[in-house]
Every structure is written in structure tokens, then in C-alpha cells.
Amino acid sequence: MAHDNITWKILVSAFPASQPCIPKFLGENAMVCVCNATYCDTLDPVSLPDVGNFLKYTTSRAGQRLERSVGKISPSRGASGFFYTYNPYVQHQCIKGFGGSQTDAAAINILKMSSATQNHLLRSYFSEEGIEYNLLRWPIGCSDFSMRPYSYGDSCKDDFKLQCFNLAPEDTTLRIPLLYRFMQLSKKSLSLIASPWTSPGWLRANNEVQGKSWLKGEPGDLYHKTWARYLIRFLDVYLKHNITFWAFTTQNEPITSLFVNREKFPTNYVSAKQQRDFIVKDMGPALAASRHRNVHLVILDDGRIHLPSWANVVLGNSSAAKFVSGIGIHWYFDFIVPPGPTVEATSLLYPDVFLLYTESCNGFLDWDVKVDLGSWNRGVYYSENILANLNHFVTGWIDWNLALDMEGGPNWVNNFVDSPIIVNPLKDEFYKQPMFYHIGHFSKFIPEGSVRVALTSSFFTDTFLLKSAAFLRPDGIAVVVVLNKSFLGVTLTILDDQVGYIKDLVPAYSIQTYLWRRHV
């Protein structure tokens, strides 16, 4: 669509503290921003213009990366393309936030670079000059993105008193020291959510840490009570390092990981009924009796394809439901089932339980290119998924590995995938992919405590050309995110009755975040 005579005025054209992307072009529609020891693109802290103006950030396939500009809000509508109404009085779910996962692989890759390059990467994710993550997922023991299979109870057999429980070197020398640096850089409070892949081998039917297996016995017995105490012990030991967790799940991918085409993939199979009974008989009472009773217990931690049936089994039992705060969801195979009959239906059934996406990544299918460096489409997959789920009552979205190498690892079972940041230690540099900036359109501008609000259109715009969502921040700032997947530039108008009409062009193949003050 043509711009239709929209007047656009750049009120602020340059900011001394911000640094532009140094692009590296890798093919058609593929570009990364290169960072090294001496340079990395940065952003200024978000500073809103006066009432009557709006702030806009643009990322586009043409090469813009969170590019900042300011425009005038008009008192009249005029001819203006697609029309939206921003209504902050119709409020939906409260937003928890956005983030990524601190795996062993991520820590290894970060620490392979010089200290100066490391600092640029950490600031890119956690500081005000970056995209300001506030959520961090944390594997309990090994994941597949480790260098080896391990738990915290491998040195003794049948250690039901957990006398040999010890953190691994991966915790004490890699992940925990980096976490302290994350916290130092972040002005936002980081909320950590922990998830186990596997338990000590002597608790498992195959008697090994690795491989697809399940806990011995049945919920309520010694094996399951020991597993519950093991998870509490993990929280205890981390507390000694002055690290507290906001939430934890009792099992990563209790179903989906069984279908991973990797024989040694570390996972415990758990059915919905087994999870329910484990919570009722073991985990719930152990958590309630511990000093961590305020840590949120999250169920599922697997694909939305299992909803609402999984929730009905666990939360339909009042004895289990009283211990549960949230439902963890992974994005894999979202294309099979839409969000309406899964996540939204679950939210309507259990409105007091939050829905949180706890793992997402590209390149996970066996036939996928693992690291598709610079892919614009992979960024779009992220923002489209985030928008769809936020519009169906999800409270936040967590990416998978913070950083991977050029192959999408390391991963000891060769289960390589893609990541928003790819590290090249041979050149002491890293590459910010479009995925990084697509996530940033949410994480930087929609802080914890924001509320999703109504954004209505008289056209079926969001099923045609644009995808969008609207929010009201705790500080009273309005936020609208708009994704344009098409080859056409699209004109739009957003009406906020309190301030007027925002008229703008959404470029082809772009994502934009709009912010404005609603009152003095």
C-alpha cells in the first residue's frame, strides 16, 4: 500500500550512546550484526517523548535493527489505511516477561571469547543498552546441551539420604559465575525457572543418568520421595550461593523428548496421572514443608498439543491443584494445534494458573538446517509465535540457548539447533541474528507487570497482512507491537481516545513497536 501522505517527522535522529549494527550479509534475506571485543551495536535506555508524540522502534528485512524514531500524534483521523482502536480499559493477562536459557552449552560458548567480547554479549541480553531479558531458564543438572550426562547424585548408589549430593563443576565454574554477571548488568530483577532433564541413575529404571527412562516405583514410594527431596536440595544448595528461583518444573518434556531421534537423550518419562500423583504425594508436601514454599511449581513443561487434557488431569484434582501455580509450554509442533483450543481454552478453565512458554528454538527438526545464519524468516517465526500466544493469554516467552556455536552446539547427543546469538570463538566475535531483534521488540519494551489490553480493528487485519498485540505498562505507557509478514508496506492508524491518532507506515517484512504517553 502507498504511504497515503502520512507526515512523518523525526524528532530525534541520533543518540550519542547508541551504536548501529555492523552488518554482515550472508545471502538473500540473511544478515547478522557482528560484535567483537571493540564494538557491538547498542540501544539507549527507553526514553519517551512528551505527550502528543510517539516513539517507534523498527526492525526490517531491509536491514533496520531496532531503529528508533519519533513521530507526532494527530488530533484527527483522515485517510489512513487499516484502523485500530487501543482500549486500555479492556484488560487481559498480566505479563511476566521474556528471556532465554542458561545451558552448559551457552556458558561454554560465552566463556570461549575474550572478556571484552563476553561483556558485549551479556550486555546485549541483560543491560539497558540491550534487550533487557528478565526471565532465565536453568537446567537442573545436565541437559542435552551439556558436554556429558550428569546429575548431582552420581557418586553414590542408592543414596536415599542424599548424603553425596553435590553441584557439578558446570554449575560452580561456568553457569553460576556467569549468572552473577547477568545480575550485575541487569536493572530488572531476573526471575529464574529451573527444570530437570534426568535424575540420578540409581533412581531410574535403566540405572543410568542418560537415555530415555522413568523413575523406579510409583508416586508415594521411596524413589519418588527421594526425587522430590533432590529437587528441594537443589534449591537449598543454590540458596547458599545467594541464588533464588522464582519457579521450577518437575520434568522437562515428559512426553515429547521420548520422540527425539537420539537414543541417549536424557529424559524421564512421566504421564499426566503420574505427575498429578507425584505432586499430591511427594513434591507438593515436600515443597510446602521447605523454606522454598513461595517458589512456584509449574506443570507440563511440554508442547501445547497436550493442553487442556494434561491440565485437566493434574489441576482437575484439587489436592494437586493447590500446589500448582503455572503451566510450562514448549513451542515445538505448535503448527499442529492452534492456540485457541489449547492455551486459551486452558486459561479459561484455570484462570488462576499462569501459562508460560518455557522453551523455543528454530532448527529442531532432523531435516532442518541447524544454524541458518542471518535468516529473516526464523526471526519472523519467533515474533509471530509470541504474538499469537500473548493474544491467547500466555504471560511470557522464553527462548532456548542464550548462545550456541557455529554448528548449533555443543550438544553431547548431537541434537543441534539455532540460537539468537551465534558465537565464533576463532574470530573472537559473535553474531546477533534477526531472532535476537524480534524477541527484543517484546523484552525491551513490555516489562513485567504490563497488562495485555484490547486492540480492535474493523478489518480482519491480523489474519490478512498484519499481526499485532497491545499492552499497558505499569508506568502508564501504551505499547503496540505490529508484525508485517507481507511484501507490501501497510499504512495504519491507531486511535487512543486519550491522546489522538497514530498514523504510520509499517514497511514490508518488518516488525515495529510503538510506545506513547497517555497522560502527563
Protein Blocks (a to p, Z undefined) as FASTA:
>chain_A
ZZklpacddfbfbdfkbccdddddebehiacddddfkbccdddddddddehiacdddddf
klpahiacdddddfbfbjnhjaddddfkbccdddfbdcddddfklmmmmmmpcfklmmmm
mmmmmmmklnopabdcddehjafkbcbdcdfklmbghilnommgccdfklmmmmmmmmmm
mmmmpmbdcddddddfbdcfklpmnlpabdcdddehjehiaklmmmmmmmmmmmmmmmmn
opacfbdcfbehkllmmmpccfklccddddfklmmmmmmmmmmmmmmmmmklmpccdehj
iafklpcklmmmmmmpmklmmmpmbdcddfehklmpcfklmmmmmmmmmmmbccddfbdc
ehkafkbcfblghiaklmmmmmmmmmmmmmnopabdcdfdfbdcfkopacfklpacddfb
dcdfknopadddfklmmmmmmmmmmcghiacdddddfbfkllmmmccdddddfkopacdd
dddfbfbdcddddddfknopcdddddehiaddddddfbZZ
